[in-house]
Amino acid sequence: RSDLLRRVARLGDKSRHIPPPRDYQEQAIQTTLQAWQENFTRRAMIVMATGLGKTYTAAEVVRRLNTLTPLRVLVLAHTNEIVYQLERAFWPFLKSSQETLIWNGYERPNDDDLQRAPLVFACLNSVASHLESGATLPEFDIILIDECHHVGGEMYKQIISTTAAGNSGGPFLLGLTA
């Protein structure tokens, strides 16, 4: 672990080189940033066919917003495999100092870690179980929901209503779907 930390320290605190967005991705990025800045909508949805870069687009939105002010982001997915895939896909868009955290059936962070980590990649079931136990969630600036066409399910409804996501006082709600 200490060797890995030394290697990361040598990288400096900058994002890796990422390719520029395609025109259609840039349009989605700009529309999402506009929804964020207008602040009355408090939600946006990125709809693209499979393989066209929904995750890239969302990660670029988060990267650009993080250049303005540090954000706390909760990324929700319905399977562990997708949770890990999303975390890896976000890494190139982050500075080396930006910590990510996995929260699922295999990795269970404590409350202090959840409060500290700026990017939490979580499995829907883990977050819903946490709330059902009477615990609360830390405050997040953005809740990103992958495969948001599933959002009508009870667990999603519970998380969204508990955090007041999409409402004027709650986190910005960003959905991704094909």
Secondary structure as the mmCIF struct_conf table of DSSP 4:
data_model
#
loop_
_struct_conf.conf_type_id
_struct_conf.id
_struct_conf.beg_label_comp_id
_struct_conf.beg_label_asym_id
_struct_conf.beg_label_seq_id
_struct_conf.end_label_comp_id
_struct_conf.end_label_asym_id
_struct_conf.end_label_seq_id
HELX_RH_AL_P HELX_RH_AL_P1 SER A 2 LEU A 11
BEND BEND1 ASP A 13 LYS A 14
HELX_LH_PP_P HELX_LH_PP_P1 SER A 15 HIS A 17
HELX_LH_PP_P HELX_LH_PP_P2 PRO A 19 ARG A 22
HELX_RH_AL_P HELX_RH_AL_P2 ASP A 23 GLU A 38
BEND BEND2 PHE A 40 THR A 41
STRN STRN1 ARG A 43 VAL A 47
TURN_TY1_P TURN_TY1_P1 THR A 50 GLY A 51
BEND BEND3 LEU A 52 LEU A 52
HELX_RH_AL_P HELX_RH_AL_P3 LYS A 54 LEU A 68
BEND BEND4 THR A 69 THR A 69
STRN STRN2 VAL A 73 ALA A 77
BEND BEND5 HIS A 78 THR A 79
HELX_RH_AL_P HELX_RH_AL_P4 ASN A 80 PHE A 90
HELX_RH_3T_P HELX_RH_3T_P1 TRP A 91 PHE A 93
BEND BEND6 LEU A 94 LEU A 94
TURN_TY1_P TURN_TY1_P2 SER A 96 SER A 97
STRN STRN3 THR A 100 TRP A 103
BEND BEND7 ASN A 104 TYR A 106
HELX_RH_AL_P HELX_RH_AL_P5 ASP A 111 ARG A 116
BEND BEND8 PRO A 118 PRO A 118
STRN STRN4 LEU A 119 CYS A 123
HELX_RH_AL_P HELX_RH_AL_P6 LEU A 124 GLU A 132
TURN_TY1_P TURN_TY1_P3 SER A 133 GLY A 134
HELX_LH_PP_P HELX_LH_PP_P3 LEU A 137 GLU A 139
BEND BEND9 ASP A 141 ASP A 141
STRN STRN5 ILE A 142 ILE A 145
TURN_TY1_P TURN_TY1_P4 ASP A 146 GLU A 147
HELX_RH_3T_P HELX_RH_3T_P2 CYS A 148 HIS A 150
TURN_TY1_P TURN_TY1_P5 VAL A 151 GLY A 152
BEND BEND10 GLY A 153 GLY A 153
HELX_RH_AL_P HELX_RH_AL_P7 GLU A 154 THR A 163
TURN_TY1_P TURN_TY1_P6 ALA A 164 GLY A 166
BEND BEND11 ASN A 167 ASN A 167
TURN_TY1_P TURN_TY1_P7 SER A 168 GLY A 169
BEND BEND12 GLY A 170 GLY A 170
STRN STRN6 PHE A 172 THR A 177
#
